[in-house]
Amino acid sequence: MVGDGGATYAPQALWSARRESVPVVFVVLDNREYGLLKEQARVQGLTKAAAGRSLPMDLDPPLDFGALAASTGVSSTKVTMSATLGATIRAALQRGEASLIHAGLD
């Protein structure tokens, strides 16, 4: 389980899981921002970059994790309601192959 910002740091994990036939389920929790970095910047008073501009911490336009997974040969599912997340994870685990679940958060 990883946030959308953190998922951008190592997309090659998808390719490696597919190549090595690792039955892992990647769950990307997507709130369309680097939430942890944004909070750290706020706490430390670092919300402005040079020249008074805001630091770019929002992922806009949003990232297409389904397309990213497909580009590595990994299947994906998008969910938007937390009530369906558990069933979606169970179904992915039963397939026994690398897969990605893109969970949109508000």
Protein Blocks (a to p, Z undefined) as FASTA:
>chain_A
ZZfklmmmmmmlmmmmmmnopacddddddehiafklmmmmmmnopabcehhiacdfbccd
dddfklmmmmnopacdddfbfklmmmmmmmmmmnopacddddddZZ
